[in-house]
Structures are given as C-alpha cells and as structure tokens.
Amino acid sequence: MPSYYLKNYRFWLLTLALLAMLVALVRPTQNQPRPIYNYTFIIDITRSMNAADYQLDGQAVSRLEYVKHSLRGLLAKLPCQSKVGLGLFTERRSTLLFEPIEVCQGFNEIDTALAQVDWRMAWAADSRIASGLLNTLQMLEKLDTHVIFITDGQEAPPVNPRYRSDFAAVKGKAKGMIIGAGGLQAVPIPKFNNKGEPDGFYRPDDVPHRSTFGESDLNPEKIQGYNARNAPFGNDTSAGNEHLTALQESYLQALSTEAGLHYQRLSNVDDLAVALQIPEFAKPINTAVDVRWQAALVALALLMLVFIRRLDRGLT
C-alpha cells in the first residue's frame, strides 16, 4: 500500500495543494516597497460651484456634488497609510477642517465629512480664486502634504489685472495640483433665497461684470465719465456674461504655472486617481503586503494538474 501512494502522482499533487491552502489560511505577509500619499483637499464652495454641468446616473448634478462624489470614490483607491486632510475655500481664503489623517483607519470620518460639505458653509459671497490659492499655499506651507485645490476658476467679481496675486514667495515650497471642476460650456448659476431654497438663476443685473477695486488698468482718457476720486472706472453701466459660468481652464493653467503646481481637469474618478498617484506625489515605504494569493495560485495550479492528467488518460 505505501508503494502505491509513493507512485501515485495525484496523491502528491493533492497533498501539496492542501499544504498550499494551509499556508494561505495563516495569512502570510511580505515586506514590499509601496507608494503612499498625503493630500489636503481644498474645495471651492462658492456659488458658481452649484452650476449643474456634470452627470451622475443619468441625472444632472452640481460641480460641488460631483467633486464630493469623486473624492469619496478616490478614498477607496488610495493605499492604506496614505493620509487625507480637508478644507474649504470661499471669498479670498481657505479654512482647514482637519489635518491629514490615515485613510484606512479614518475612512468613515473622512467620507462623512466629504458628504456633509455644502455651499451654505461659505462665510462670504466673493470668489477670489488667485487670492484663495495663495492663502492656501501659505497656510499649508509647513505641513508635509500635497495641496489639491479644487475649483472652477471663476473670479467674482472679475479680477483687476493691476492687483493679481504674486506667487513668487511660495512657488516651489508647496507641491500639489489644481483640479478644474466644470464644463467648458457656459451655464446659468443657480440662485437661492435667504432660506437656502432654489430661487431661479442669476441674471445679468444681479452680478458685477467688471472689477471696481483700486485703480483701473485702462487709460483714463478711454474711460467714459472718468473721475480719479469718485469714478476711477467711469460711469458706464458694465455688461457681460458673469451671470453664467464655465470652467476657466486657461486661467487655472496659468495659475498652476505661476504657483509651481500641476493641473488636471476633473472628468471621472479613475482619471482623478491616475492624475494624483504620480511618482512625484508618492512616498515609498516598506509595507507588510498580504501574499495569500501566491499560495492560493500554487494550490490552484496543482489541482489543475491533477485533472489535466486524468483527462489525458481518459482520452487515451
């Protein structure tokens, strides 16, 4: 009888397959270098982010809702030991809700915080994108994190070229990316009453179409009704399309260059994950990686050999 088992190849294949499965059951691990990431997401919650030019499940959703959906989907794609922080932008500055925390242990907390982000959290109505980006980079300069600034890029009121933000002092000190949210086709901006209820859309006479801050960048002789003290921008009624909104991509690309950041348009979760998990943002560490799949693969291969050999004999 013992000689039978010694000569029976199926016995040994099944024995080895059983041993491989036992190895898999003890949850073997192996130290391997893996990239981890550290991000602080700053989300624009100004009024134009309520414009509905994204689609989810066949339904139109706002830019803000799509940003939240995308970031919540991104959490599941980040490797454990990565960290995520969260902040909000409105007016001309950002505020940090929490500093980066470990994404696996803090998954529920981060996911819940993202789900609760709302435009009603805004503390002012203006949208000074460049000033807000500069403020964000200054605020996070000393944190070991990559700044991910998410916005549609619409300055409200329009920026005066004389008073553009200067990024020279922070360029190169903070790494990160500007994420452009929204479509390139101009759409209406939803309007809400003082109870936060929908109240149609903004009309041309509801918003300023030019900056009236400081001095005009035009030659005074070309400004109708110019008065250095009382009417530096003249007395003509301004007209424009600032009541509509579209992704200001070229403007955001210019800001990213000035600030030394990357730029990416938000299209879907997968593309966002690829854009953010670049080598420049990665920090390699040795991590205990689950390698049960290797033992399970060996067991499967051994079992396949058993049945393949039996099939060959049956055919002959």
C-alpha positions as CSV (number, residue, x, y, z in Angstrom):
1,M,0.0,0.0,0.0
2,P,2.7,2.6,0.8
3,S,4.4,2.0,-2.5
4,Y,1.0,2.7,-4.2
5,Y,0.9,6.2,-2.7
6,L,4.6,6.8,-3.5
7,K,3.9,6.1,-7.2
8,N,0.6,7.9,-7.4
9,Y,1.3,11.4,-8.6
10,R,-2.2,12.5,-7.9
11,F,-1.7,11.8,-4.2
12,W,1.4,14.1,-4.1
13,L,-0.3,16.8,-6.1
14,L,-3.3,16.9,-3.8
15,T,-1.0,16.8,-0.7
16,L,1.0,19.8,-2.0
17,A,-2.3,21.6,-2.9
18,L,-3.5,21.0,0.7
19,L,-0.3,22.4,2.1
20,A,-0.5,25.5,-0.1
21,M,-4.1,26.1,1.1
22,L,-2.9,25.7,4.8
23,V,-0.2,28.3,4.1
24,A,-2.9,30.7,2.7
25,L,-5.0,30.2,5.8
26,V,-2.3,31.6,8.1
27,R,-2.4,34.9,6.2
28,P,1.3,35.2,5.1
29,T,2.7,38.7,4.5
30,Q,5.8,40.0,2.8
31,N,7.5,43.4,3.2
32,Q,7.4,45.2,-0.1
33,P,8.0,48.8,-1.1
34,R,4.7,50.5,-1.7
35,P,3.9,54.2,-2.5
36,I,1.7,56.1,-0.1
37,Y,0.2,59.6,-0.5
38,N,-0.5,62.6,1.6
39,Y,-3.1,65.1,0.3
40,T,-5.1,68.0,1.7
41,F,-8.1,68.7,-0.5
42,I,-9.4,72.3,-0.5
43,I,-12.8,72.5,-2.1
44,D,-14.3,75.7,-3.6
45,I,-17.8,76.1,-2.2
46,T,-18.7,79.4,-3.9
47,R,-22.0,80.0,-5.7
48,S,-20.7,79.0,-9.2
49,M,-19.9,75.5,-7.9
50,N,-23.7,75.0,-7.7
51,A,-23.9,75.0,-11.5
52,A,-25.1,71.6,-12.7
53,D,-22.9,70.6,-15.6
54,Y,-22.0,67.1,-14.6
55,Q,-23.9,63.8,-14.9
56,L,-24.3,61.0,-12.3
57,D,-26.5,58.0,-13.1
58,G,-28.1,60.0,-16.0
59,Q,-29.0,62.9,-13.8
60,A,-27.5,66.4,-13.8
61,V,-25.6,67.3,-10.7
62,S,-23.7,70.3,-9.5
63,R,-20.0,70.7,-9.7
64,L,-19.8,70.6,-5.9
65,E,-21.8,67.3,-5.7
66,Y,-19.6,65.8,-8.4
67,V,-16.4,66.9,-6.6
68,K,-17.7,65.2,-3.4
69,H,-18.6,62.1,-5.3
70,S,-15.2,61.9,-6.9
71,L,-13.2,62.4,-3.7
72,R,-15.3,59.8,-1.9
73,G,-14.6,57.4,-4.7
74,L,-10.9,58.3,-4.6
75,L,-10.6,57.3,-0.9
76,A,-11.2,53.6,-1.7
77,K,-8.4,53.7,-4.3
78,L,-5.7,55.1,-2.0
79,P,-3.4,52.6,-0.3
80,C,-3.5,52.3,3.5
81,Q,-1.1,54.5,5.4
82,S,-1.9,57.3,2.9
83,K,-3.3,60.4,4.6
84,V,-6.1,62.9,3.6
85,G,-7.0,66.3,5.0
86,L,-9.9,68.5,4.1
87,G,-10.5,72.3,3.8
88,L,-12.9,74.7,2.2
89,F,-12.4,77.9,0.1
90,T,-14.6,80.9,-0.3
91,E,-14.1,84.7,-0.6
92,R,-10.3,85.0,-0.7
93,R,-9.1,82.5,1.9
94,S,-9.4,78.8,2.9
95,T,-10.0,77.2,6.2
96,L,-8.8,73.8,7.2
97,L,-11.4,71.4,8.7
98,F,-8.9,68.8,9.7
99,E,-5.2,68.0,9.0
100,P,-4.4,64.8,7.1
101,I,-5.4,61.5,8.8
102,E,-4.7,57.9,7.9
103,V,-7.2,57.0,5.1
104,C,-8.0,53.4,6.2
105,Q,-8.5,53.9,9.9
106,G,-10.2,57.3,9.3
107,F,-12.2,56.2,6.2
108,N,-15.6,56.7,7.8
109,E,-14.8,60.0,9.3
110,I,-13.3,61.4,6.1
111,D,-16.1,60.0,4.0
112,T,-18.7,61.5,6.3
113,A,-17.0,64.9,6.3
114,L,-16.9,65.0,2.5
115,A,-20.6,64.0,2.3
116,Q,-21.5,66.9,4.6
117,V,-19.7,69.6,2.6
118,D,-22.2,72.2,1.5
119,W,-22.2,75.6,-0.2
120,R,-24.1,77.0,2.8
121,M,-20.8,76.7,4.8
122,A,-19.5,79.7,2.9
123,W,-18.7,82.7,5.1
124,A,-18.7,85.3,2.3
125,A,-20.0,85.6,-1.3
126,D,-16.9,86.7,-3.2
127,S,-14.8,84.3,-5.1
128,R,-11.2,85.5,-5.3
129,I,-9.6,82.3,-6.8
130,A,-6.0,83.5,-7.0
131,S,-6.0,85.1,-3.6
132,G,-7.6,81.9,-2.1
133,L,-4.9,79.7,-3.8
134,L,-2.1,81.9,-2.4
135,N,-3.7,81.9,1.0
136,T,-4.0,78.1,0.9
137,L,-0.3,77.6,-0.1
138,Q,0.8,79.9,2.7
139,M,-1.4,78.1,5.2
140,L,-0.2,74.6,4.3
141,E,3.4,75.5,3.6
142,K,4.7,73.9,6.7
143,L,2.6,70.8,6.6
144,D,4.1,67.7,4.9
145,T,1.2,67.4,2.5
146,H,0.3,67.9,-1.2
147,V,-2.2,70.7,-1.8
148,I,-5.1,69.7,-4.0
149,F,-7.1,72.9,-4.8
150,I,-10.4,72.1,-6.5
151,T,-12.3,75.0,-8.2
152,D,-14.0,76.1,-11.4
153,G,-11.7,79.2,-11.5
154,Q,-14.4,81.8,-11.8
155,E,-13.4,85.0,-10.1
156,A,-16.3,87.0,-8.8
157,P,-16.1,89.9,-9.2
158,P,-13.7,89.7,-12.1
159,V,-10.1,90.2,-11.1
160,N,-8.4,93.6,-11.8
161,P,-5.1,92.8,-13.7
162,R,-3.4,95.6,-11.7
163,Y,-3.8,93.5,-8.5
164,R,-3.0,90.0,-9.5
165,S,-1.7,87.7,-6.7
166,D,2.1,87.2,-6.6
167,F,3.1,83.6,-6.1
168,A,6.9,84.2,-6.1
169,A,7.3,83.7,-2.4
170,V,5.6,80.3,-2.3
171,K,6.5,78.8,-5.6
172,G,8.4,75.6,-5.1
173,K,7.7,75.5,-1.4
174,A,4.4,73.6,-1.7
175,K,3.7,70.8,-4.2
176,G,0.3,69.9,-5.4
177,M,-2.3,70.2,-8.1
178,I,-5.2,72.4,-9.2
179,I,-8.2,70.4,-10.2
180,G,-10.5,72.2,-12.6
181,A,-14.2,71.4,-12.0
182,G,-17.0,72.1,-14.5
183,G,-17.6,72.1,-18.2
184,L,-16.3,74.4,-20.9
185,Q,-19.8,75.4,-22.0
186,A,-21.2,78.4,-20.0
187,V,-24.3,77.5,-17.9
188,P,-26.5,79.5,-15.6
189,I,-25.6,79.9,-11.9
190,P,-28.4,78.7,-9.5
191,K,-29.7,81.4,-7.2
192,F,-31.1,80.8,-3.7
193,N,-33.2,82.9,-1.3
194,N,-32.2,83.8,2.3
195,K,-33.6,80.4,3.4
196,G,-31.3,78.5,1.2
197,E,-34.2,77.5,-1.2
198,P,-33.8,77.5,-5.0
199,D,-34.8,80.8,-6.5
200,G,-34.1,80.6,-10.2
201,F,-30.8,81.7,-11.7
202,Y,-28.6,84.8,-11.6
203,R,-29.4,87.4,-14.2
204,P,-27.1,89.9,-15.8
205,D,-28.1,92.7,-13.4
206,D,-27.5,90.5,-10.3
207,V,-23.7,90.4,-10.6
208,P,-20.8,92.8,-11.3
209,H,-19.3,92.3,-14.7
210,R,-16.0,94.1,-14.0
211,S,-13.8,94.9,-11.0
212,T,-14.2,98.3,-9.3
213,F,-11.5,97.7,-6.8
214,G,-8.5,100.1,-6.8
215,E,-7.4,101.9,-10.0
216,S,-8.5,100.9,-13.5
217,D,-5.9,99.3,-15.7
218,L,-7.2,101.4,-18.7
219,N,-6.0,104.7,-19.9
220,P,-8.2,107.4,-18.1
221,E,-8.8,109.1,-21.5
222,K,-10.6,106.0,-22.7
223,I,-12.9,105.7,-19.7
224,Q,-16.3,107.3,-20.2
225,G,-17.1,109.5,-17.2
226,Y,-13.7,109.0,-15.5
227,N,-13.1,110.8,-12.2
228,A,-9.9,109.9,-10.3
229,R,-11.6,110.1,-6.9
230,N,-15.3,109.3,-7.4
231,A,-15.4,107.2,-10.6
232,P,-12.0,105.7,-11.5
233,F,-13.8,103.1,-13.6
234,G,-16.2,105.7,-15.3
235,N,-19.9,105.9,-15.1
236,D,-20.9,103.5,-17.9
237,T,-23.1,100.6,-16.9
238,S,-21.0,97.4,-17.4
239,A,-22.3,94.4,-19.3
240,G,-21.0,90.9,-19.7
241,N,-21.6,87.2,-19.0
242,E,-20.5,86.9,-15.4
243,H,-24.0,85.6,-14.5
244,L,-23.0,82.5,-16.5
245,T,-20.2,80.1,-15.5
246,A,-17.8,77.8,-17.2
247,L,-14.6,76.1,-16.2
248,Q,-11.9,78.8,-16.6
249,E,-9.3,76.3,-17.7
250,S,-6.7,78.6,-19.3
251,Y,-6.8,80.8,-16.2
252,L,-6.3,77.8,-13.9
253,Q,-3.5,76.5,-16.0
254,A,-1.8,79.9,-15.8
255,L,-2.2,80.0,-12.0
256,S,-0.8,76.5,-11.7
257,T,2.3,77.6,-13.7
258,E,2.8,80.7,-11.5
259,A,2.4,78.7,-8.3
260,G,4.5,75.7,-9.4
261,L,1.6,73.2,-9.3
262,H,0.2,70.6,-11.7
263,Y,-3.2,71.0,-13.3
264,Q,-5.9,68.4,-14.1
265,R,-9.5,68.7,-15.3
266,L,-12.0,66.7,-13.3
267,S,-13.7,64.2,-15.6
268,N,-14.1,61.0,-13.6
269,V,-12.9,59.2,-10.5
270,D,-10.5,56.8,-12.3
271,D,-8.7,59.7,-14.2
272,L,-8.5,61.7,-11.0
273,A,-6.9,58.7,-9.2
274,V,-4.3,58.3,-12.0
275,A,-3.5,62.0,-12.0
276,L,-3.0,62.2,-8.3
277,Q,-1.0,59.0,-7.9
278,I,2.0,60.2,-9.8
279,P,5.6,59.4,-8.7
280,E,6.2,63.0,-7.6
281,F,3.5,62.7,-5.0
282,A,4.4,59.2,-3.8
283,K,6.4,58.4,-0.7
284,P,7.7,54.8,-0.8
285,I,7.6,52.8,2.4
286,N,8.1,49.1,3.3
287,T,4.7,47.7,4.0
288,A,3.6,44.2,5.1
289,V,1.6,43.1,2.0
290,D,-0.8,40.2,2.1
291,V,0.6,37.5,-0.2
292,R,-2.1,34.8,0.3
293,W,-2.9,35.0,-3.4
294,Q,0.5,33.4,-4.1
295,A,-0.2,30.3,-2.1
296,A,-3.8,30.1,-3.5
297,L,-2.4,30.3,-7.0
298,V,0.0,27.4,-6.3
299,A,-2.8,25.3,-4.9
300,L,-5.0,26.1,-8.0
301,A,-2.2,25.1,-10.4
302,L,-1.6,21.8,-8.6
303,L,-5.3,20.9,-8.7
304,M,-5.4,21.8,-12.4
305,L,-2.5,19.4,-13.0
306,V,-4.5,16.6,-11.2
307,F,-7.5,17.0,-13.5
308,I,-5.5,17.6,-16.7
309,R,-3.5,14.4,-16.2
310,R,-6.8,12.5,-15.5
311,L,-8.4,14.0,-18.6
312,D,-5.4,12.9,-20.8
313,R,-5.7,9.3,-19.5
314,G,-9.4,9.3,-20.3
315,L,-8.8,10.4,-23.8
316,T,-6.2,7.7,-24.4
